Amino acid sequence: MNLLFILQVASIATATQQQCYYPQGNPSDGDIPCGDGTNHSHCCGFDSICLSNKLRLHSAGSFELSRASCTDRSWQSPNCPSHCTNVSIDKGIPLGLYSFGNSAPSQYCCGTAVLQGAGPSLGCAWSPQPFTLEPGSIIADRGILKGYVPAGSGNPNSTAPANSTCPTNNNTSSHAVLAVGAGLGIPLGIFAIAALAWAFWERYQKRKEREKARLLSTALRGGEGARPLEREKGTWFRPQAADQITEMRHDREPVELD
């Protein structure tokens, strides 16, 4: 049996000790808990990323945020999602972006933002008013990140901030840039030299062909300005022009007629 399949089944069995449910109470068989199993938690799919703000991030397509399911069938636990729980209650629902600004927090809608009224004005299709979201961070070792933990962390359930930055070393960074530049520059330089060499060689060959054609044409003409040679019965001869007829030589004097 495939080892990867065995490991996948084992991870599924561990993660699905708690069943996930949609707000209506029906099971969500495609979701797994985002928690460690000790308490209720929100859930996400095997191909999604669990976020600490109780939402999930799809890892394919549009990378949209959505409200998924929860391990508490009654949805009374504070660990269940708090947004869009009264719409699309038998399945998950995406969160559409309503507004985005640098000075104010972004706002979202249940479903999508739509134009409403005679204005028209922007509104939400599935929620009365747009809302803001709590900051979220990635939960490692869950969903599509199963088996991955933050570097330097021994706790697989710890979270990695989505906007975290890595410390940099200027010397190391400059060496890395030089290494990358050299790695890219060397093959690009070789390609450029090869392209130039090919162009010069091609031009040289064309020049040689033109010179050979000129020399051959000159040889067949017998020099510049000569008429072309023609072949008759296996021998080459030069035809005489019609306006260059000469008289035949003879020794007899012309005789006058009476």
BELHU-V843827 format. One record per residue. N is the residue number from 1. OMEGA is omega in radians with two decimals (999 if undefined). Layout:
N:OMEGA
N:OMEGA
This chain:
1:-3.10
2:-3.11
3:3.13
4:3.13
5:3.13
6:-3.14
7:3.13
8:3.12
9:-3.14
10:3.14
11:3.11
12:-3.13
13:3.13
14:-3.05
15:-3.06
16:3.00
17:3.03
18:3.10
19:3.09
20:-3.08
21:3.00
22:-3.10
23:3.13
24:-3.12
25:3.12
26:-3.09
27:3.02
28:-3.01
29:-3.11
30:-3.09
31:3.09
32:-3.13
33:3.06
34:3.12
35:-3.11
36:3.09
37:-3.12
38:3.12
39:3.03
40:3.13
41:3.02
42:-3.05
43:3.04
44:-3.13
45:3.12
46:-3.13
47:-3.11
48:3.13
49:3.08
50:3.09
51:-3.07
52:3.09
53:3.02
54:3.06
55:3.08
56:3.13
57:3.12
58:-3.08
59:-3.14
60:3.11
61:-3.04
62:-3.11
63:-3.07
64:3.01
65:3.10
66:2.98
67:-3.08
68:-3.04
69:-3.09
70:3.14
71:3.08
72:-3.08
73:3.13
74:-3.13
75:3.09
76:-3.11
77:3.08
78:3.12
79:3.08
80:3.08
81:-3.10
82:-3.12
83:3.02
84:-3.14
85:-3.12
86:3.06
87:-3.11
88:-2.97
89:3.14
90:3.13
91:3.09
92:3.14
93:3.11
94:3.07
95:-3.12
96:3.14
97:-3.14
98:3.13
99:3.14
100:3.14
101:3.14
102:-3.06
103:-3.11
104:3.12
105:3.09
106:3.13
107:-3.06
108:3.06
109:2.92
110:-3.06
111:-3.09
112:3.01
113:-3.09
114:3.04
115:-3.08
116:3.03
117:-3.08
118:-3.08
119:-0.16
120:3.10
121:-3.11
122:3.12
123:-3.14
124:-3.10
125:-3.00
126:-3.13
127:-3.09
128:-3.08
129:3.02
130:-3.08
131:3.07
132:-3.12
133:3.04
134:3.07
135:-3.12
136:3.06
137:-3.08
138:3.04
139:-3.09
140:3.05
141:3.09
142:3.13
143:-3.11
144:3.12
145:3.12
146:3.14
147:3.13
148:3.11
149:3.10
150:-3.14
151:3.12
152:-3.13
153:3.11
154:-3.11
155:-3.09
156:-3.11
157:3.13
158:-3.09
159:3.08
160:-3.11
161:-3.10
162:-3.10
163:-3.12
164:3.12
165:-3.14
166:3.08
167:-3.11
168:3.06
169:-3.03
170:-3.13
171:3.13
172:-3.13
173:-3.12
174:3.09
175:3.14
176:3.12
177:3.11
178:-3.14
179:3.12
180:3.13
181:3.11
182:-3.14
183:3.11
184:-3.04
185:-3.09
186:3.13
187:3.10
188:3.09
189:3.11
190:3.12
191:-3.13
192:3.12
193:3.13
194:3.14
195:3.10
196:3.12
197:3.11
198:-3.14
199:3.12
200:3.13
201:-3.13
202:3.11
203:3.12
204:3.13
205:3.11
206:3.12
207:3.11
208:-3.13
209:3.11
210:3.13
211:3.10
212:3.13
213:3.13
214:-3.14
215:3.14
216:3.12
217:3.12
218:-3.13
219:-3.14
220:3.14
221:-3.10
222:-3.13
223:-3.11
224:3.08
225:-3.13
226:3.11
227:-3.13
228:3.12
229:3.04
230:-3.07
231:3.12
232:3.09
233:3.01
234:3.13
235:3.12
236:3.07
237:3.13
238:-3.12
239:-3.14
240:-3.13
241:-3.08
242:-3.11
243:-3.13
244:3.13
245:3.13
246:3.12
247:3.08
248:3.13
249:3.09
250:-3.07
251:-3.09
252:3.08
253:3.12
254:-3.11
255:3.11
256:3.11
257:3.10
258:999
